[in-house]
Amino acid sequence: MIWAIIIGMSIVTIVPRIIPVFLVDQASYPDWVNRWLDAIPYAALGALIFPGIMTVIPDQPIIGLIGGVIAIVIAFFEVNVIFAVLGAILTVYLLTM
């Protein structure tokens, strides 16, 4: 019985993920829709990262904000993303010493 539940839940989970793959390839959208859709990953990434920045040190959210600004400045120079991450980590570490 447990295997039937696991397989059923797997099918229910994978179907909504697979269907858009086939539908999006066949559809054509106006240029303004494509530009809007291109911006969604960045908006989602910001929504996921910003709360974490604010809670690096719960009593001092400014330290997380400074680390985030440093990461943005480093990323502006179009270097590898690991340098932006390491710069933010180093900044937060130095500010908490």
N, CA, C and O atoms as a Tinker XYZ file with bonds, in Angstrom:
   388  protein
     1  N      0.818000   -1.203000    0.000000    73     2
     2  CA     0.000000    0.000000    0.000000    64     1     3
     3  C      0.862000    1.267000    0.000000    63     2     4     5
     4  O      0.542000    2.241000   -0.681000    81     3
     5  N      1.950000    1.245000    0.764000    73     3     6
     6  CA     2.808000    2.430000    0.843000    64     5     7
     7  C      3.437000    2.730000   -0.514000    63     6     8     9
     8  O      3.629000    3.893000   -0.867000    81     7
     9  N      3.761000    1.678000   -1.280000    73     7    10
    10  CA     4.348000    1.890000   -2.601000    64     9    11
    11  C      3.352000    2.540000   -3.550000    63    10    12    13
    12  O      3.736000    3.371000   -4.373000    81    11
    13  N      2.105000    2.182000   -3.449000    73    11    14
    14  CA     1.081000    2.798000   -4.289000    64    13    15
    15  C      0.946000    4.284000   -3.964000    63    14    16    17
    16  O      0.762000    5.105000   -4.863000    81    15
    17  N      1.035000    4.624000   -2.693000    73    15    18
    18  CA     0.957000    6.030000   -2.290000    64    17    19
    19  C      2.163000    6.804000   -2.811000    63    18    20    21
    20  O      2.018000    7.916000   -3.320000    81    19
    21  N      3.351000    6.221000   -2.685000    73    19    22
    22  CA     4.578000    6.893000   -3.147000    64    21    23
    23  C      4.532000    7.101000   -4.659000    63    22    24    25
    24  O      4.860000    8.184000   -5.146000    81    23
    25  N      4.129000    6.073000   -5.403000    73    23    26
    26  CA     4.069000    6.189000   -6.861000    64    25    27
    27  C      2.994000    7.200000   -7.272000    63    26    28    29
    28  O      3.212000    8.012000   -8.170000    81    27
    29  N      1.837000    7.146000   -6.613000    73    27    30
    30  CA     0.777000    8.106000   -6.921000    64    29    31
    31  C      1.198000    9.533000   -6.649000    63    30    32    33
    32  O      0.920000   10.425000   -7.450000    81    31
    33  N      1.862000    9.759000   -5.536000    73    31    34
    34  CA     2.329000   11.110000   -5.213000    64    33    35
    35  C      3.398000   11.566000   -6.196000    63    34    36    37
    36  O      3.466000   12.748000   -6.533000    81    35
    37  N      4.231000   10.644000   -6.656000    73    35    38
    38  CA     5.254000   10.992000   -7.647000    64    37    39
    39  C      4.618000   11.427000   -8.958000    63    38    40    41
    40  O      5.041000   12.409000   -9.569000    81    39
    41  N      3.608000   10.697000   -9.382000    73    39    42
    42  CA     2.929000   11.042000  -10.638000    64    41    43
    43  C      2.228000   12.392000  -10.521000    63    42    44    45
    44  O      2.303000   13.219000  -11.430000    81    43
    45  N      1.552000   12.608000   -9.407000    73    43    46
    46  CA     0.843000   13.875000   -9.208000    64    45    47
    47  C      1.820000   15.044000   -9.153000    63    46    48    49
    48  O      1.478000   16.151000   -9.570000    81    47
    49  N      3.012000   14.819000   -8.653000    73    47    50
    50  CA     4.002000   15.880000   -8.568000    64    49    51
    51  C      4.668000   16.154000   -9.911000    63    50    52    53
    52  O      4.930000   17.308000  -10.249000    81    51
    53  N      4.942000   15.112000  -10.670000    73    51    54
    54  CA     5.696000   15.299000  -11.906000    64    53    55
    55  C      4.837000   15.806000  -13.065000    63    54    56    57
    56  O      5.351000   16.495000  -13.946000    81    55
    57  N      3.562000   15.487000  -13.085000    73    55    58
    58  CA     2.705000   15.902000  -14.198000    64    57    59
    59  C      2.663000   17.431000  -14.357000    63    58    60    61
    60  O      2.832000   17.913000  -15.477000    81    59
    61  N      2.446000   18.220000  -13.281000    73    59    62
    62  CA     2.442000   19.679000  -13.487000    64    61    63
    63  C      3.801000   20.248000  -13.877000    63    62    64    65
    64  O      3.879000   21.367000  -14.384000    81    63
    65  N      4.854000   19.503000  -13.652000    73    63    66
    66  CA     6.183000   19.988000  -14.041000    64    65    67
    67  C      6.522000   19.635000  -15.482000    63    66    68    69
    68  O      7.266000   20.361000  -16.141000    81    67
    69  N      5.988000   18.542000  -15.967000    73    67    70
    70  CA     6.292000   18.087000  -17.325000    64    69    71
    71  C      5.421000   18.789000  -18.366000    63    70    72    73
    72  O      5.917000   19.149000  -19.434000    81    71
    73  N      4.161000   18.986000  -18.085000    73    71    74
    74  CA     3.229000   19.571000  -19.066000    64    73    75
    75  C      3.700000   20.934000  -19.574000    63    74    76    77
    76  O      3.671000   21.151000  -20.786000    81    75
    77  N      4.132000   21.868000  -18.716000    73    75    78
    78  CA     4.578000   23.165000  -19.251000    64    77    79
    79  C      5.777000   23.067000  -20.185000    63    78    80    81
    80  O      5.934000   23.911000  -21.067000    81    79
    81  N      6.612000   22.071000  -20.015000    73    79    82
    82  CA     7.770000   21.923000  -20.897000    64    81    83
    83  C      7.311000   21.721000  -22.335000    63    82    84    85
    84  O      7.886000   22.293000  -23.261000    81    83
    85  N      6.290000   20.918000  -22.518000    73    83    86
    86  CA     5.801000   20.664000  -23.864000    64    85    87
    87  C      4.961000   21.818000  -24.401000    63    86    88    89
    88  O      4.981000   22.078000  -25.604000    81    87
    89  N      4.232000   22.507000  -23.548000    73    87    90
    90  CA     3.370000   23.596000  -23.998000    64    89    91
    91  C      4.153000   24.855000  -24.337000    63    90    92    93
    92  O      3.819000   25.544000  -25.300000    81    91
    93  N      5.177000   25.166000  -23.573000    73    91    94
    94  CA     5.934000   26.400000  -23.791000    64    93    95
    95  C      6.729000   26.337000  -25.088000    63    94    96    97
    96  O      6.877000   27.350000  -25.772000    81    95
    97  N      7.239000   25.170000  -25.433000    73    95    98
    98  CA     8.007000   25.049000  -26.675000    64    97    99
    99  C      7.150000   25.292000  -27.912000    63    98   100   101
   100  O      7.656000   25.780000  -28.923000    81    99
   101  N      5.875000   24.965000  -27.850000    73    99   102
   102  CA     5.009000   25.096000  -29.013000    64   101   103
   103  C      4.353000   26.469000  -29.104000    63   102   104   105
   104  O      3.884000   26.853000  -30.175000    81   103
   105  N      4.311000   27.197000  -28.028000    73   103   106
   106  CA     3.633000   28.490000  -28.020000    64   105   107
   107  C      4.596000   29.602000  -28.430000    63   106   108   109
   108  O      5.797000   29.530000  -28.171000    81   107
   109  N      4.046000   30.627000  -29.072000    73   107   110
   110  CA     4.830000   31.820000  -29.378000    64   109   111
   111  C      4.123000   33.006000  -28.732000    63   110   112   113
   112  O      2.902000   33.144000  -28.806000    81   111
   113  N      4.912000   33.842000  -28.107000    73   111   114
   114  CA     4.369000   34.961000  -27.350000    64   113   115
   115  C      4.833000   36.270000  -27.974000    63   114   116   117
   116  O      5.845000   36.301000  -28.673000    81   115
   117  N      4.093000   37.356000  -27.723000    73   115   118
   118  CA     4.560000   38.670000  -28.177000    64   117   119
   119  C      5.874000   39.047000  -27.481000    63   118   120   121
   120  O      6.223000   38.494000  -26.438000    81   119
   121  N      6.575000   39.978000  -28.070000    73   119   122
   122  CA     7.879000   40.372000  -27.556000    64   121   123
   123  C      7.796000   40.892000  -26.125000    63   122   124   125
   124  O      8.675000   40.599000  -25.315000    81   123
   125  N      6.750000   41.663000  -25.798000    73   123   126
   126  CA     6.637000   42.223000  -24.445000    64   125   127
   127  C      6.412000   41.124000  -23.417000    63   126   128   129
   128  O      6.850000   41.260000  -22.275000    81   127
   129  N      5.742000   40.041000  -23.791000    73   127   130
   130  CA     5.537000   38.927000  -22.863000    64   129   131
   131  C      6.862000   38.215000  -22.611000    63   130   132   133
   132  O      7.160000   37.836000  -21.479000    81   131
   133  N      7.649000   38.035000  -23.655000    73   131   134
   134  CA     8.958000   37.391000  -23.488000    64   133   135
   135  C      9.872000   38.215000  -22.582000    63   134   136   137
   136  O     10.591000   37.656000  -21.754000    81   135
   137  N      9.848000   39.534000  -22.735000    73   135   138
   138  CA    10.673000   40.376000  -21.860000    64   137   139
   139  C     10.207000   40.252000  -20.411000    63   138   140   141
   140  O     11.025000   40.189000  -19.494000    81   139
   141  N      8.892000   40.217000  -20.211000    73   139   142
   142  CA     8.341000   40.091000  -18.863000    64   141   143
   143  C      8.704000   38.740000  -18.258000    63   142   144   145
   144  O      9.065000   38.663000  -17.083000    81   143
   145  N      8.609000   37.675000  -19.051000    73   143   146
   146  CA     8.945000   36.340000  -18.553000    64   145   147
   147  C     10.433000   36.203000  -18.260000    63   146   148   149
   148  O     10.824000   35.465000  -17.356000    81   147
   149  N     11.261000   36.911000  -19.020000    73   147   150
   150  CA    12.698000   36.871000  -18.763000    64   149   151
   151  C     13.055000   37.490000  -17.415000    63   150   152   153
   152  O     14.077000   37.133000  -16.830000    81   151
   153  N     12.241000   38.404000  -16.914000    73   151   154
   154  CA    12.521000   39.081000  -15.655000    64   153   155
   155  C     12.080000   38.272000  -14.439000    63   154   156   157
   156  O     12.522000   38.558000  -13.326000    81   155
   157  N     11.237000   37.290000  -14.616000    73   155   158
   158  CA    10.700000   36.537000  -13.478000    64   157   159
   159  C     11.780000   35.831000  -12.664000    63   158   160   161
   160  O     11.726000   35.895000  -11.436000    81   159
   161  N     12.769000   35.156000  -13.281000    73   159   162
   162  CA    13.773000   34.490000  -12.435000    64   161   163
   163  C     14.519000   35.456000  -11.523000    63   162   164   165
   164  O     14.842000   35.100000  -10.390000    81   163
   165  N     14.796000   36.657000  -11.988000    73   163   166
   166  CA    15.511000   37.619000  -11.155000    64   165   167
   167  C     14.638000   38.094000   -9.994000    63   166   168   169
   168  O     15.124000   38.268000   -8.876000    81   167
   169  N     13.360000   38.301000  -10.261000    73   167   170
   170  CA    12.446000   38.718000   -9.200000    64   169   171
   171  C     12.290000   37.617000   -8.160000    63   170   172   173
   172  O     12.264000   37.892000   -6.960000    81   171
   173  N     12.187000   36.379000   -8.612000    73   171   174
   174  CA    12.056000   35.258000   -7.676000    64   173   175
   175  C     13.331000   35.089000   -6.865000    63   174   176   177
   176  O     13.275000   34.820000   -5.665000    81   175
   177  N     14.470000   35.243000   -7.507000    73   175   178
   178  CA    15.736000   35.124000   -6.794000    64   177   179
   179  C     15.860000   36.205000   -5.731000    63   178   180   181
   180  O     16.309000   35.932000   -4.618000    81   179
   181  N     15.470000   37.419000   -6.061000    73   179   182
   182  CA    15.501000   38.498000   -5.073000    64   181   183
   183  C     14.566000   38.229000   -3.908000    63   182   184   185
   184  O     14.907000   38.505000   -2.758000    81   183
   185  N     13.389000   37.693000   -4.197000    73   183   186
   186  CA    12.433000   37.384000   -3.129000    64   185   187
   187  C     12.943000   36.269000   -2.229000    63   186   188   189
   188  O     12.592000   36.225000   -1.050000    81   187
   189  N     13.754000   35.380000   -2.753000    73   187   190
   190  CA    14.305000   34.300000   -1.931000    64   189   191
   191  C     15.520000   34.751000   -1.128000    63   190   192   193
   192  O     15.719000   34.298000   -0.001000    81   191
   193  N     16.326000   35.630000   -1.693000    73   191   194
   194  CA    17.582000   36.016000   -1.047000    64   193   195
   195  C     17.394000   37.118000   -0.017000    63   194   196   197
   196  O     18.021000   37.078000    1.042000    81   195
   197  N     16.547000   38.101000   -0.299000    73   195   198
   198  CA    16.453000   39.278000    0.571000    64   197   199
   199  C     16.085000   38.951000    2.021000    63   198   200   201
   200  O     16.699000   39.522000    2.922000    81   199
   201  N     15.126000   38.071000    2.298000    73   199   202
   202  CA    14.850000   37.753000    3.711000    64   201   203
   203  C     16.058000   37.139000    4.419000    63   202   204   205
   204  O     16.270000   37.373000    5.609000    81   203
   205  N     16.842000   36.359000    3.688000    73   203   206
   206  CA    18.047000   35.786000    4.285000    64   205   207
   207  C     19.090000   36.841000    4.602000    63   206   208   209
   208  O     19.800000   36.745000    5.603000    81   207
   209  N     19.180000   37.849000    3.744000    73   207   210
   210  CA    20.122000   38.943000    3.995000    64   209   211
   211  C     19.738000   39.693000    5.267000    63   210   212   213
   212  O     20.597000   40.072000    6.062000    81   211
   213  N     18.450000   39.899000    5.444000    73   211   214
   214  CA    17.984000   40.657000    6.613000    64   213   215
   215  C     18.136000   39.891000    7.927000    63   214   216   217
   216  O     18.131000   40.498000    8.997000    81   215
   217  N     18.270000   38.576000    7.858000    73   215   218
   218  CA    18.332000   37.775000    9.085000    64   217   219
   219  C     19.679000   37.104000    9.297000    63   218   220   221
   220  O     19.770000   36.125000   10.036000    81   219
   221  N     20.735000   37.620000    8.654000    73   219   222
   222  CA    22.068000   37.063000    8.883000    64   221   223
   223  C     22.403000   37.147000   10.361000    63   222   224   225
   224  O     22.808000   36.161000   10.976000    81   223
   225  N     22.232000   38.319000   10.916000    73   223   226
   226  CA    22.340000   38.534000   12.356000    64   225   227
   227  C     21.035000   39.217000   12.754000    63   226   228   229
   228  O     20.851000   40.399000   12.464000    81   227
   229  N     20.128000   38.501000   13.409000    73   227   230
   230  CA    18.778000   39.037000   13.633000    64   229   231
   231  C     18.736000   40.398000   14.330000    63   230   232   233
   232  O     17.855000   41.208000   14.042000    81   231
   233  N     19.670000   40.657000   15.235000    73   231   234
   234  CA    19.660000   41.931000   15.955000    64   233   235
   235  C     20.255000   43.080000   15.146000    63   234   236   237
   236  O     20.035000   44.248000   15.465000    81   235
   237  N     21.015000   42.746000   14.091000    73   235   238
   238  CA    21.693000   43.772000   13.305000    64   237   239
   239  C     21.496000   43.526000   11.800000    63   238   240   241
   240  O     22.413000   43.044000   11.135000    81   239
   241  N     20.332000   43.846000   11.265000    73   239   242
   242  CA    20.094000   43.586000    9.839000    64   241   243
   243  C     20.973000   44.443000    8.924000    63   242   244   245
   244  O     21.144000   44.108000    7.752000    81   243
   245  N     21.522000   45.524000    9.431000    73   243   246
   246  CA    22.376000   46.391000    8.606000    64   245   247
   247  C     23.623000   45.649000    8.138000    63   246   248   249
   248  O     24.144000   45.929000    7.058000    81   247
   249  N     24.105000   44.703000    8.945000    73   247   250
   250  CA    25.292000   43.939000    8.553000    64   249   251
   251  C     24.976000   43.081000    7.334000    63   250   252   253
   252  O     25.788000   42.992000    6.413000    81   251
   253  N     23.818000   42.457000    7.317000    73   251   254
   254  CA    23.415000   41.687000    6.144000    64   253   255
   255  C     23.226000   42.562000    4.926000    63   254   256   257
   256  O     23.592000   42.179000    3.815000    81   255
   257  N     22.651000   43.746000    5.131000    73   255   258
   258  CA    22.471000   44.680000    4.018000    64   257   259
   259  C     23.806000   45.131000    3.435000    63   258   260   261
   260  O     23.952000   45.246000    2.219000    81   259
   261  N     24.769000   45.384000    4.302000    73   259   262
   262  CA    26.099000   45.786000    3.815000    64   261   263
   263  C     26.726000   44.650000    3.019000    63   262   264   265
   264  O     27.311000   44.884000    1.961000    81   263
   265  N     26.609000   43.427000    3.516000    73   263   266
   266  CA    27.116000   42.271000    2.774000    64   265   267
   267  C     26.422000   42.118000    1.428000    63   266   268   269
   268  O     27.070000   41.791000    0.434000    81   267
   269  N     25.114000   42.349000    1.380000    73   267   270
   270  CA    24.380000   42.284000    0.117000    64   269   271
   271  C     24.815000   43.351000   -0.863000    63   270   272   273
   272  O     24.936000   43.089000   -2.060000    81   271
   273  N     25.051000   44.557000   -0.360000    73   271   274
   274  CA    25.508000   45.648000   -1.232000    64   273   275
   275  C     26.891000   45.329000   -1.791000    63   274   276   277
   276  O     27.162000   45.582000   -2.964000    81   275
   277  N     27.754000   44.780000   -0.961000    73   275   278
   278  CA    29.091000   44.397000   -1.439000    64   277   279
   279  C     28.976000   43.337000   -2.530000    63   278   280   281
   280  O     29.690000   43.397000   -3.531000    81   279
   281  N     28.081000   42.368000   -2.343000    73   279   282
   282  CA    27.877000   41.339000   -3.371000    64   281   283
   283  C     27.373000   41.957000   -4.674000    63   282   284   285
   284  O     27.792000   41.547000   -5.757000    81   283
   285  N     26.480000   42.937000   -4.576000    73   283   286
   286  CA    25.962000   43.600000   -5.780000    64   285   287
   287  C     27.066000   44.366000   -6.490000    63   286   288   289
   288  O     27.160000   44.334000   -7.717000    81   287
   289  N     27.901000   45.056000   -5.719000    73   287   290
   290  CA    29.002000   45.818000   -6.318000    64   289   291
   291  C     29.981000   44.881000   -7.018000    63   290   292   293
   292  O     30.419000   45.162000   -8.134000    81   291
   293  N     30.324000   43.777000   -6.376000    73   291   294
   294  CA    31.247000   42.822000   -6.994000    64   293   295
   295  C     30.612000   42.215000   -8.250000    63   294   296   297
   296  O     31.286000   42.059000   -9.268000    81   295
   297  N     29.325000   41.872000   -8.185000    73   295   298
   298  CA    28.642000   41.290000   -9.341000    64   297   299
   299  C     28.543000   42.284000  -10.492000    63   298   300   301
   300  O     28.499000   41.880000  -11.654000    81   299
   301  N     28.509000   43.574000  -10.184000    73   299   302
   302  CA    28.437000   44.609000  -11.222000    64   301   303
   303  C     29.637000   44.532000  -12.155000    63   302   304   305
   304  O     29.530000   44.882000  -13.331000    81   303
   305  N     30.775000   44.080000  -11.647000    73   303   306
   306  CA    31.990000   43.970000  -12.457000    64   305   307
   307  C     32.036000   42.686000  -13.285000    63   306   308   309
   308  O     33.041000   42.393000  -13.933000    81   307
   309  N     30.941000   41.922000  -13.258000    73   307   310
   310  CA    30.770000   40.717000  -14.066000    64   309   311
   311  C     31.872000   39.687000  -13.847000    63   310   312   313
   312  O     32.349000   39.064000  -14.795000    81   311
   313  N     32.271000   39.514000  -12.586000    73   311   314
   314  CA    33.210000   38.448000  -12.256000    64   313   315
   315  C     32.413000   37.195000  -11.940000    63   314   316   317
   316  O     31.182000   37.223000  -11.920000    81   315
   317  N     33.102000   36.114000  -11.697000    73   315   318
   318  CA    32.438000   34.863000  -11.359000    64   317   319
   319  C     31.607000   35.046000  -10.095000    63   318   320   321
   320  O     32.005000   35.774000   -9.185000    81   319
   321  N     30.456000   34.388000  -10.041000    73   319   322
   322  CA    29.521000   34.565000   -8.929000    64   321   323
   323  C     30.139000   34.145000   -7.592000    63   322   324   325
   324  O     29.741000   34.661000   -6.548000    81   323
   325  N     31.085000   33.239000   -7.604000    73   323   326
   326  CA    31.699000   32.794000   -6.352000    64   325   327
   327  C     32.437000   33.945000   -5.671000    63   326   328   329
   328  O     32.517000   33.986000   -4.443000    81   327
   329  N     32.972000   34.872000   -6.450000    73   327   330
   330  CA    33.663000   36.016000   -5.857000    64   329   331
   331  C     32.676000   36.965000   -5.176000    63   330   332   333
   332  O     32.994000   37.554000   -4.143000    81   331
   333  N     31.502000   37.114000   -5.739000    73   331   334
   334  CA    30.469000   37.942000   -5.097000    64   333   335
   335  C     30.027000   37.300000   -3.784000    63   334   336   337
   336  O     29.863000   37.988000   -2.776000    81   335
   337  N     29.836000   35.996000   -3.800000    73   335   338
   338  CA    29.432000   35.282000   -2.582000    64   337   339
   339  C     30.525000   35.368000   -1.525000    63   338   340   341
   340  O     30.246000   35.673000   -0.365000    81   339
   341  N     31.763000   35.103000   -1.919000    73   339   342
   342  CA    32.875000   35.158000   -0.961000    64   341   343
   343  C     33.081000   36.577000   -0.433000    63   342   344   345
   344  O     33.406000   36.756000    0.741000    81   343
   345  N     32.897000   37.580000   -1.282000    73   343   346
   346  CA    33.022000   38.962000   -0.825000    64   345   347
   347  C     31.974000   39.315000    0.211000    63   346   348   349
   348  O     32.274000   39.992000    1.195000    81   347
   349  N     30.742000   38.861000   -0.001000    73   347   350
   350  CA    29.680000   39.117000    0.969000    64   349   351
   351  C     29.951000   38.380000    2.280000    63   350   352   353
   352  O     29.769000   38.938000    3.362000    81   351
   353  N     30.383000   37.131000    2.177000    73   351   354
   354  CA    30.695000   36.358000    3.388000    64   353   355
   355  C     31.832000   37.007000    4.159000    63   354   356   357
   356  O     31.754000   37.141000    5.380000    81   355
   357  N     32.881000   37.409000    3.465000    73   355   358
   358  CA    34.023000   38.055000    4.124000    64   357   359
   359  C     33.621000   39.368000    4.772000    63   358   360   361
   360  O     34.078000   39.685000    5.870000    81   359
   361  N     32.767000   40.134000    4.100000    73   359   362
   362  CA    32.299000   41.392000    4.663000    64   361   363
   363  C     31.523000   41.171000    5.962000    63   362   364   365
   364  O     31.780000   41.837000    6.964000    81   363
   365  N     30.584000   40.242000    5.939000    73   363   366
   366  CA    29.809000   39.951000    7.138000    64   365   367
   367  C     30.705000   39.426000    8.259000    63   366   368   369
   368  O     30.534000   39.784000    9.424000    81   367
   369  N     31.653000   38.580000    7.895000    73   367   370
   370  CA    32.578000   38.038000    8.906000    64   369   371
   371  C     33.402000   39.151000    9.546000    63   370   372   373
   372  O     33.554000   39.197000   10.767000    81   371
   373  N     33.934000   40.047000    8.712000    73   371   374
   374  CA    34.755000   41.140000    9.260000    64   373   375
   375  C     33.936000   42.111000   10.105000    63   374   376   377
   376  O     34.436000   42.652000   11.091000    81   375
   377  N     32.687000   42.329000    9.724000    73   375   378
   378  CA    31.854000   43.251000   10.494000    64   377   379
   379  C     31.394000   42.648000   11.829000    63   378   380   381
   380  O     31.038000   43.387000   12.747000    81   379
   381  N     31.396000   41.350000   11.941000    73   379   382
   382  CA    30.961000   40.721000   13.188000    64   381   383
   383  C     32.103000   40.383000   14.111000    63   382   384   385
   384  O     31.870000   39.864000   15.202000    81   383
   385  N     33.307000   40.653000   13.721000    73   383   386
   386  CA    34.464000   40.352000   14.582000    64   385   387
   387  C     34.559000   41.330000   15.731000    63   386   388
   388  O     35.468000   41.230000   16.555000    81   387
